[in-house]
Amino acid sequence: MCGIAGVVHWDGRNVEPRVLQEMADTLVHRGPDEHGLYFNREMHGTGARADPIPGSANKDRVSSGRASVGLAHRRLSIIDLSSGKQPLCNEDGTIWIVFNGEIYNFRQLRTELVERGHRFRTNSDTEVIVHAYEEWGAKCLPRLNGMFAFAVWDERQERLFLARDRIGKKPLYYQSGDGALIFGSELKALLSYPGLEPRLDPTAVADYFKYVYVRDPKTIFEGIRKLPPAHFLVANKGKTTVEEYWDVRFEDSLVASDSELEDQLFDLLEQAVRDRMVAEVPLGAFLSGGVDSSGIVALMARHSPQPVITCSIGFDDPEHDESRHAARVAGYLKTRHSEYFVRDGFFDTIRRLPAMFDEPFADASAVPTYYVCQMARQRVTVALSGDGGDETFAGYDKYVKDTIEQLCGRFVPALILRSLNMVCSGRSAAQRKVRTLTAQALRSPERAYYESNTFISDQDLGNLLDPEIAARIKGYEPFAYLRQFYNKTGAKDHLSRMLYTDLKTYLPGDILVKVDRTSMANSLEVRAPLLDYRVVEFAAGLANRMKIRWGNKKYLLKKAFSRVLPEQFLGRPKHGFSVPLDAWFRNDLTAMAEEVFFATPATADVLNVDYIRKIWDEHRARKAEHGTLLWSILMFSLWNRDSAGSRGYSMGMD
């Protein structure tokens, strides 16, 4: 894994080496092994050019008035340790690249490109992208199987080409304007650019509290954007266009028997795991004891000459602890297993989270994810994970629940549903469940899905925001974000629409951001075989009965994994990588929360402190369980205080 950054001045102003170096320095955690800079103009006396290319004209090729370019790279060495240094270029030095990620089919592409006459100087996957771009332009992207974010500078056409992988494993931020375009792997690289005065986007604040992350292409700041997954950007002489190059269709297109589909899926999974085991550094895996991670480790064990190195995280709270399940799987597969229990001393980690993410992010499982990455990095440089199985093969309870609700809405008359809602007006758990079921069934499918996938009601959001901020976003609908994807897919059934929407929103916006930042904070590369695009496309082509059968989630995936794991490891109910937030805010986090929320409130210009006091008192008195909302407020408050204070940029919105 690596970190990339760059600057293009379309008006011909020189890119200052100091500025580019400072941008690169913010990404040292992503690439601690090496760094490199490239400028398309000679920077005399700086020593800041990339290494010259033998036999090429690596000179000042830019005349006055043409674009000035600087590319920066921080490297975490995984493949081709001796010669994969970046920035890297083609034979004549007219196409340069900085690349973050891994291309798993680079050897096959290299063979094809050599046959087409391209000459290679390294054995790296990076150089394959250079020549693939040179040969096919933007059409090279569908040929790449991997996780990536990269920038190509095409000197001949004075064109910057940015691209991001299909699923969104690797991040890429950019800002265009005032005669320049700047980009980087993380927001912190852009925020170090001199003269940048970011302004808070109030609609992004609303999105954050609804979804617990800031959805793409937005960032928390106006004008700074995320390049969405499966998109590329072309910038030429100040004009910028963004296009999608890949999408997936959810349709029942795979015609085969159950056993044949199981064979096909197993072969895909085995190939995806083998592809991701290629590395010249120590490699291991995360193991939670759940279906996905256990299956991945079992497949690794089939192809590893040594016992697989595995890591897991535990909690003293048995409701949130999976370590015993992980230990049983590790014992069965004879892995070299380690576990770490999150107990005391996690306050410093919590305070560090906002700096890792650069914008508000409130998935609390970032805490154990950080710790498992930290532990893994002590033993390996690359770790495989089970991410993606739930979003592709329907592993969440909500997929069953929401599907049942929609069936009720279709086949039970509305009058009966309303009557049930009125009859079940009591406070018992059963009555509350009936009320929830009937209320959801009476809503439109997309609206019901939205309400089950957000973490605060629209009304409560209005109460939480400062009145001035609430007034400024009046009429803004966070719902539109989910609705556009729910309605975009060609699928007609509710389950497929949910899966497609989660694949386009929750997975890249939450899960993959969490894993990327916490792993990169520990200089660890994480690879996810279940997010191989071939696996994703295969899952999308399955009939729903192959995903959920009689309430059994991830039906076909479990059948495929049953070839390498016994039933005892596949039938356990899904647990999830969660933390005991409700208990934390009544015990461990009480002092920190009260100090941040009330003693020195860092959100008085954005949030309503009186409303925070109300929900805090309700939670402390056990009148309600507000753990998730309080965590969202805590993460926003810590981020806001850090952003407006130590980094020195304005949070003003006038």
C-alpha positions in Angstrom: 0.0 0.0 0.0 1.1 3.5 -0.6 0.1 7.2 -0.4 -0.1 9.5 -3.4 -0.4 13.2 -3.9 0.0 15.8 -6.6 -0.4 19.3 -8.0 -1.1 20.6 -11.5 -0.9 24.3 -12.2 -2.7 24.9 -15.5 -1.5 28.5 -15.8 2.2 27.5 -15.8 3.1 28.5 -12.3 5.9 26.2 -11.0 4.9 23.6 -8.5 7.0 24.3 -5.4 9.0 21.3 -4.2 8.5 22.3 -0.6 4.7 22.2 -1.0 4.7 18.8 -2.7 7.0 17.4 -0.1 4.8 18.6 2.7 1.8 17.0 1.1 3.7 13.7 0.8 4.9 14.0 4.4 1.3 13.9 5.7 1.0 10.4 4.2 4.2 8.8 5.7 2.1 6.3 7.6 0.7 4.9 4.3 4.2 4.4 2.9 7.1 4.4 5.5 9.6 2.5 3.3 10.4 5.0 0.4 9.3 8.3 -1.1 9.7 9.9 -4.4 8.8 13.2 -6.2 8.5 14.0 -9.9 8.3 17.4 -11.5 7.9 18.0 -15.3 10.1 21.0 -14.9 13.6 21.1 -13.7 13.7 22.3 -10.1 17.3 23.4 -9.9 19.0 22.8 -6.6 16.1 21.1 -5.0 17.2 17.5 -5.5 13.5 16.8 -5.7 13.2 15.2 -9.2 12.4 11.6 -9.7 15.3 9.4 -10.7 16.3 9.9 -14.4 15.4 7.3 -16.9 18.2 5.6 -18.8 18.0 6.5 -22.5 15.2 9.1 -22.1 15.0 12.8 -22.4 14.2 13.6 -18.7 14.6 17.3 -19.2 12.7 20.6 -19.0 10.2 19.8 -21.7 7.7 22.4 -20.6 7.7 25.8 -22.3 6.3 28.9 -20.7 2.5 28.8 -20.4 2.2 25.1 -20.3 1.1 23.1 -17.3 3.4 22.6 -14.4 3.1 19.2 -12.6 4.4 17.6 -9.4 3.7 14.0 -8.3 4.5 12.6 -4.9 4.6 9.0 -3.7 5.1 7.3 -0.3 5.7 3.5 -0.6 4.9 0.5 1.6 6.9 -2.1 -0.3 5.0 -5.4 -1.0 6.0 -6.5 -4.5 9.2 -6.0 -6.5 11.0 -4.6 -3.4 14.2 -3.7 -5.3 12.9 -1.8 -8.4 9.3 -0.7 -7.8 10.1 2.8 -6.7 7.7 5.6 -7.8 6.9 8.0 -9.5 7.5 5.7 -12.5 7.2 6.3 -16.2 7.1 4.8 -19.7 10.2 4.4 -22.0 10.4 8.0 -23.2 9.3 9.7 -20.0 6.1 11.2 -21.4 3.7 9.3 -19.1 4.2 9.3 -15.3 2.3 7.5 -12.6 1.8 7.4 -8.8 -0.1 4.4 -7.7 -1.7 3.1 -4.4 -2.9 -0.5 -4.4 -2.3 -3.9 -5.9 -3.1 -5.3 -9.4 -3.6 -9.0 -9.0 -3.5 -9.9 -12.7 -0.5 -7.7 -13.6 1.6 -10.7 -14.8 -1.0 -11.6 -17.5 -1.3 -8.0 -18.6 2.4 -7.6 -18.8 2.7 -10.6 -21.1 0.0 -9.1 -23.4 1.7 -5.7 -23.4 5.1 -7.2 -24.2 3.6 -9.0 -27.1 2.3 -5.6 -28.3 5.8 -4.1 -28.2 6.1 -2.5 -24.8 9.4 -2.6 -23.0 9.6 -3.0 -19.2 12.3 -1.9 -16.7 10.8 -3.4 -13.5 8.7 -6.4 -12.4 6.1 -4.2 -10.7 2.4 -3.9 -11.2 2.8 -0.2 -11.3 4.7 -0.2 -14.6 2.0 -2.5 -16.0 -0.6 0.3 -15.4 1.7 2.8 -17.2 1.9 0.7 -20.3 -1.8 -0.3 -20.1 -2.8 3.3 -20.1 -0.4 4.0 -22.9 -1.9 1.2 -25.0 -5.6 1.5 -24.1 -6.2 4.9 -22.4 -9.2 4.9 -20.0 -10.2 1.5 -21.5 -7.4 0.0 -19.5 -9.5 0.2 -16.3 -11.9 -2.7 -16.9 -8.8 -4.9 -17.6 -7.3 -4.3 -14.1 -8.3 -6.7 -11.3 -7.3 -5.2 -8.0 -7.6 -2.4 -5.5 -6.2 0.9 -6.7 -6.2 4.6 -6.8 -3.7 6.2 -9.2 -2.8 9.3 -11.0 -1.3 9.4 -14.5 0.3 12.5 -16.0 0.3 12.4 -19.8 2.8 15.0 -20.9 2.1 14.8 -24.6 -1.6 15.6 -24.1 -1.1 17.7 -21.0 -3.7 15.6 -19.3 -4.1 14.3 -15.7 -5.9 11.0 -15.4 -7.2 9.9 -11.9 -8.8 6.5 -11.4 -10.3 4.4 -8.5 -11.0 0.7 -8.3 -14.5 -0.7 -8.9 -15.5 -1.3 -5.3 -13.7 1.6 -3.6 -11.0 -0.1 -1.6 -8.5 2.7 -2.1 -9.4 6.4 -1.5 -8.7 9.5 -3.7 -9.5 13.1 -2.9 -9.2 16.1 -5.1 -10.0 19.8 -5.5 -10.1 21.7 -8.8 -10.2 25.5 -9.1 -8.1 28.7 -9.3 -6.0 27.4 -12.1 -4.9 24.3 -10.2 -5.9 20.8 -9.3 -4.6 19.1 -6.2 -5.2 15.4 -5.2 -4.2 13.0 -2.5 -4.9 9.6 -0.8 -6.2 11.4 2.2 -7.8 14.7 3.0 -4.8 15.7 5.2 -2.6 15.9 2.1 -4.9 18.5 0.5 -5.3 20.4 3.7 -1.6 21.0 3.9 -1.7 22.9 0.6 -1.0 26.6 1.2 -3.8 29.0 0.8 -6.5 26.3 1.0 -9.3 27.6 3.3 -11.8 24.8 3.6 -15.4 25.7 4.6 -17.7 23.3 6.4 -20.5 21.9 4.2 -23.6 21.8 6.3 -25.3 19.2 4.1 -22.3 16.9 4.7 -22.9 17.4 8.4 -26.5 16.2 7.9 -25.3 13.2 5.9 -22.8 12.3 8.6 -25.4 12.2 11.4 -27.8 10.2 9.2 -25.3 7.6 7.9 -22.3 8.0 10.4 -20.0 8.8 7.5 -19.8 11.6 4.9 -21.0 10.0 1.6 -19.2 10.4 -1.7 -18.6 12.4 -3.8 -18.8 14.9 -0.9 -16.3 15.5 1.9 -17.0 17.5 5.0 -15.6 20.5 3.2 -17.2 22.4 0.3 -15.2 22.1 -2.9 -13.1 19.1 -1.9 -14.4 15.9 -3.5 -14.0 12.2 -3.3 -13.6 10.4 -6.6 -16.4 7.8 -6.4 -15.5 4.1 -6.8 -15.5 2.7 -10.4 -14.9 6.3 -11.7 -12.1 8.1 -13.4 -11.4 11.8 -13.8 -9.8 13.5 -16.7 -8.4 17.0 -16.3 -7.0 19.0 -19.2 -6.2 22.7 -19.2 -8.4 23.3 -16.2 -11.5 21.4 -17.6 -12.4 18.4 -15.4 -14.8 15.5 -16.2 -15.7 12.5 -14.1 -17.1 9.3 -15.7 -18.1 5.8 -14.4 -16.4 2.9 -16.1 -18.0 -0.1 -14.3 -21.3 -1.1 -12.8 -22.9 -4.3 -11.7 -26.4 -5.6 -12.5 -28.4 -7.6 -10.0 -30.4 -10.1 -12.1 -31.1 -13.8 -12.0 -28.8 -14.5 -14.9 -26.9 -17.6 -13.8 -28.6 -20.7 -15.1 -27.2 -23.8 -13.4 -28.0 -26.3 -10.7 -27.3 -25.6 -7.1 -24.3 -27.9 -7.1 -22.9 -26.4 -10.3 -23.2 -22.9 -8.8 -21.5 -24.1 -5.7 -18.6 -25.4 -7.8 -18.3 -22.1 -9.7 -18.3 -20.0 -6.6 -15.8 -22.2 -4.8 -13.4 -21.9 -7.8 -13.8 -18.1 -7.9 -13.2 -17.8 -4.1 -10.1 -20.1 -4.3 -8.7 -18.1 -7.2 -9.4 -14.8 -5.4 -7.6 -16.0 -2.3 -4.6 -17.3 -4.2 -4.3 -14.0 -6.1 -4.1 -12.1 -2.8 -1.5 -14.3 -1.3 1.2 -13.0 -3.7 3.6 -10.9 -1.6 7.3 -10.6 -0.9 6.7 -9.8 2.7 5.0 -11.6 5.7 1.3 -12.3 5.1 -1.5 -13.3 7.5 -5.3 -12.8 8.1 -7.9 -11.4 10.4 -10.0 -14.0 12.0 -13.2 -13.2 13.9 -14.7 -16.7 13.9 -17.5 -15.6 11.6 -18.3 -17.3 8.3 -16.5 -14.9 6.0 -13.1 -14.6 7.8 -13.1 -18.3 8.7 -13.7 -19.3 5.1 -10.9 -17.1 3.8 -8.4 -18.5 6.4 -9.5 -22.0 5.5 -8.8 -21.3 1.8 -5.5 -19.7 2.7 -4.5 -22.8 4.7 -5.0 -25.0 1.5 -2.4 -23.0 -0.4 0.1 -22.0 2.3 3.1 -24.2 3.0 3.3 -22.8 6.5 0.6 -22.3 9.1 -1.4 -19.2 8.4 -0.8 -16.3 10.8 -4.1 -15.1 12.3 -5.2 -12.3 14.6 -8.4 -11.6 16.5 -9.8 -9.0 19.0 -11.8 -9.6 22.1 -13.8 -7.7 24.7 -14.5 -8.6 28.3 -18.2 -8.0 27.6 -19.4 -11.4 26.4 -22.2 -9.9 24.3 -19.5 -8.3 22.1 -16.7 -10.9 22.3 -16.0 -13.3 19.5 -12.5 -14.3 20.5 -13.5 -17.7 21.7 -15.1 -18.5 18.3 -12.0 -17.3 16.5 -9.8 -19.5 18.8 -11.8 -22.6 17.9 -11.5 -21.9 14.2 -7.8 -21.2 14.6 -7.4 -24.5 16.5 -9.2 -26.5 13.8 -7.1 -24.9 11.0 -3.9 -25.1 13.0 -3.0 -21.4 12.5 -0.5 -19.4 14.4 -3.1 -17.4 16.3 -2.8 -14.3 18.4 -5.6 -12.3 20.2 -5.8 -9.0 21.9 -8.4 -7.9 24.5 -9.6 -4.3 24.4 -9.7 -3.3 28.0 -8.1 -0.2 29.5 -6.2 2.5 27.8 -8.3 2.9 24.7 -9.0 6.6 25.3 -5.9 7.7 23.4 -7.0 5.6 20.5 -10.4 7.2 20.5 -8.9 10.7 20.6 -6.7 9.7 17.6 -9.5 8.5 15.4 -10.5 11.9 14.0 -7.0 12.5 12.8 -7.0 9.1 11.0 -10.1 9.9 9.1 -9.7 13.6 8.6 -13.5 14.1 8.6 -16.2 12.9 11.0 -16.6 9.1 11.0 -18.7 7.3 13.5 -18.5 3.6 12.9 -17.5 2.5 16.4 -16.0 -0.8 15.1 -13.1 1.4 13.9 -11.8 0.9 17.5 -11.4 -2.9 17.4 -10.4 -2.7 13.7 -7.5 -0.4 14.7 -6.4 -2.7 17.4 -6.5 -5.8 15.2 -4.5 -3.9 12.5 -2.0 -2.8 15.1 -1.5 -6.4 16.4 -1.3 -7.8 12.9 1.4 -5.3 11.9 3.6 -6.7 14.6 3.7 -10.0 12.7 2.9 -9.3 9.0 2.8 -6.6 6.4 -0.2 -7.9 4.5 -3.5 -9.3 6.0 -6.5 -10.9 4.2 -9.9 -10.1 5.6 -13.5 -11.3 5.1 -14.9 -7.9 4.2 -17.7 -7.9 1.6 -19.5 -11.2 2.2 -22.5 -9.6 3.9 -23.0 -7.0 1.2 -22.7 -9.3 -1.7 -24.3 -12.6 -0.4 -27.0 -11.0 1.9 -25.5 -11.6 5.3 -27.2 -8.9 7.4 -30.4 -9.5 9.4 -32.0 -6.4 7.8 -32.1 -8.2 4.4 -34.5 -10.8 5.8 -36.4 -8.3 8.0 -36.9 -5.8 5.2 -37.9 -8.4 2.7 -40.6 -9.8 5.0 -41.8 -6.3 5.6 -42.2 -5.6 1.9 -44.0 -8.9 1.4 -46.4 -7.9 4.2 -46.9 -4.6 2.4 -47.7 -6.4 -0.9 -50.0 -9.1 0.3 -51.6 -7.8 3.5 -54.3 -5.1 3.0 -53.3 -1.7 4.4 -56.5 -1.6 6.5 -55.4 -4.7 8.4 -51.9 -3.4 8.9 -53.2 -0.1 10.3 -55.5 -2.1 12.6 -52.6 -4.2 13.9 -50.7 -1.0 14.5 -53.6 0.4 16.6 -54.2 -2.8 18.5 -50.6 -3.3 19.5 -50.3 0.0 21.3 -48.6 -1.4 24.4 -45.0 -1.2 25.5 -44.1 -4.9 25.4 -41.3 -6.0 23.2 -43.6 -8.1 21.0 -46.0 -5.2 20.5 -43.2 -2.9 19.6 -42.0 -5.3 17.0 -45.4 -5.6 15.5 -45.7 -1.8 15.3 -42.4 -1.5 13.6 -43.2 -4.3 11.2 -46.6 -2.8 10.2 -45.3 0.8 10.0 -42.4 -0.3 7.7 -44.8 -2.3 5.5 -47.0 0.7 5.1 -44.1 2.8 3.7 -42.7 2.8 0.2 -39.9 0.2 0.0 -37.1 2.7 -0.6 -38.3 4.9 2.3 -38.5 1.9 4.6 -35.0 0.9 3.6 -33.7 4.5 4.2 -35.2 4.6 7.7 -33.7 1.2 8.6 -30.2 2.3 7.4 -29.9 5.7 9.1 -29.1 6.4 12.7 -31.3 9.4 13.6 -34.7 10.5 12.4 -35.1 13.6 10.3 -36.9 15.3 13.1 -34.2 14.5 15.7 -31.6 15.6 13.3 -33.3 19.0 13.1 -33.2 19.2 16.9 -29.6 18.2 17.1 -28.3 20.8 14.7 -27.8 24.4 15.7 -30.9 26.4 14.6 -28.9 28.4 12.1 -27.4 25.3 10.5 -30.8 23.6 10.5 -32.2 26.6 8.7 -29.5 26.6 6.1 -30.2 23.0 5.0 -33.9 23.4 5.1 -35.2 21.4 2.1 -32.1 19.2 1.8 -32.9 15.5 1.7 -30.2 13.0 2.8 -32.7 10.4 1.6 -32.0 11.4 -2.1 -28.5 9.8 -1.8 -29.9 6.3 -1.1 -32.9 6.7 -3.3 -30.8 7.4 -6.4 -29.0 4.0 -6.1 -32.1 2.1 -5.0 -33.9 3.2 -8.2 -30.9 3.0 -10.5 -30.4 -0.8 -10.5 -32.4 -2.7 -13.1 -33.5 -5.2 -10.4 -37.2 -5.3 -9.6 -37.1 -7.1 -6.2 -36.4 -5.3 -2.9 -33.6 -7.5 -1.8 -31.5 -6.9 -4.9 -32.1 -3.2 -4.7 -30.9 -3.2 -1.1 -27.8 -5.1 -1.9 -27.0 -2.9 -4.9 -27.4 0.2 -2.8 -25.3 -1.1 0.1 -22.6 -2.0 -2.4 -22.6 1.5 -3.8 -22.9 3.4 -0.5 -22.4 1.7 2.9 -19.6 -0.6 1.7 -17.3 2.0 0.2 -18.4 4.9 2.4 -18.2 3.1 5.8 -16.7 -0.4 5.8 -13.8 0.2 3.4 -13.0 3.6 4.7 -12.7 2.2 8.2 -10.4 -0.6 7.1 -8.3 1.6 4.9 -7.6 4.3 7.5 -7.1 2.0 10.5 -4.8 -0.3 8.5 -2.8 2.5 7.0 -2.4 4.1 10.4 -0.5 1.0 11.2 1.3 0.7 7.8 -0.6 -2.5 7.1 -2.0 -3.6 3.8 -5.4 -5.4 3.9 -6.8 -7.4 1.0 -10.4 -8.6 0.7 -10.9 -11.7 -1.6 -14.7 -11.5 -1.3 -14.5 -8.1 -3.0 -12.9 -9.5 -6.1 -15.1 -8.0 -8.8 -15.6 -11.4 -10.4 -17.0 -12.6 -7.1 -19.2 -9.5 -6.8 -20.5 -10.0 -10.3 -21.2 -13.7 -9.7 -23.2 -12.9 -6.5 -25.2 -10.3 -8.3 -26.2 -12.8 -10.9 -27.6 -15.3 -8.4 -31.3 -15.8 -7.7 -32.3 -14.6 -4.3 -33.0 -18.1 -3.1 -29.2 -18.7 -3.5 -28.5 -15.9 -1.1 -31.3 -16.3 1.5 -33.1 -19.6 1.8 -35.7 -20.1 4.5 -34.1 -17.4 6.5 -30.6 -18.9 6.1 -28.4 -15.9 5.0 -25.5 -16.3 2.7 -26.8 -19.7 1.7 -24.5 -20.4 -1.3 -21.5 -18.8 0.2 -21.8 -21.1 3.3 -22.3 -24.1 1.0 -19.0 -23.3 -0.8 -17.2 -22.8 2.4 -18.6 -26.1 3.8 -15.9 -27.8 1.6 -13.2 -26.5 3.8 -15.0 -25.9 7.1 -17.4 -28.1 9.2 -21.0 -27.1 9.9 -20.2 -26.1 13.5 -18.3 -23.0 12.1 -20.9 -22.1 9.5 -24.2 -22.3 11.4 -23.4 -19.7 14.2 -25.6 -16.6 14.1 -23.9 -13.5 12.8 -22.3 -11.4 15.5 -20.7 -8.4 13.9 -17.6 -6.5 14.8 -19.4 -4.2 17.4 -18.4 -2.5 20.6 -20.4 -2.0 23.8 -21.2 1.7 23.2 -24.2 1.9 25.6 -22.2 0.5 28.5 -19.1 2.7 27.6 -21.1 5.9 27.8 -22.4 4.9 31.3 -19.0 3.9 32.5 -15.6 4.2 30.7 -16.5 7.2 28.5 -18.5 9.2 31.0 -15.7 11.6 32.0 -14.5 12.1 28.4 -18.0 12.7 27.0 -19.0 15.2 29.7 -15.8 17.1 29.2 -16.1 17.2 25.4 -19.9 17.8 25.3 -20.3 20.3 28.1 -17.2 21.5 29.9 -15.4 22.8 26.8 -18.1 22.2 24.1 -16.4 22.0 20.7 -19.6 22.0 18.7 -21.6 25.0 19.9 -21.4 26.6 16.4 -22.8 23.5 14.7 -24.8 21.4 17.2 -27.5 22.2 19.8 -25.8 21.7 23.2 -29.2 21.7 25.0 -30.4 18.8 22.9 -27.1 16.9 23.6 -27.8 17.4 27.3 -31.3 16.0 26.9 -30.2 12.7 25.2 -27.2 12.4 27.5 -29.4 12.6 30.6 -31.9 10.1 29.0 -29.1 7.7 28.4 -27.5 8.0 31.8 -30.9 7.5 33.4 -31.4 4.4 31.2 -34.6 5.9 29.8 -33.2 5.2 26.3 -30.2 3.7 24.5 -28.5 6.5 22.7 -25.0 4.9 22.5 -24.7 5.2 18.7 -25.9 8.8 18.5 -23.7 9.8 21.4 -20.7 8.2 19.7 -21.5 10.2 16.5 -21.6 13.4 18.5 -18.4 12.5 20.3 -16.5 11.8 17.0 -17.8 15.0 15.4 -16.9 17.0 18.5 -13.4 15.7 18.7 -12.9 16.2 14.9 -14.3 19.7 15.0 -12.1 20.7 17.9 -9.0 19.4 16.2 -9.9 20.9 12.9 -10.8 24.3 14.1 -7.9 24.4 16.6 -4.6 22.6 16.1 -4.7 22.6 12.3 -5.6 26.2 12.2 -8.2 26.4 9.5 -11.5 28.1 9.7 -14.8 26.3 10.4 -16.8 29.4 9.5 -19.7 29.0 7.1 -20.8 32.6 6.5 
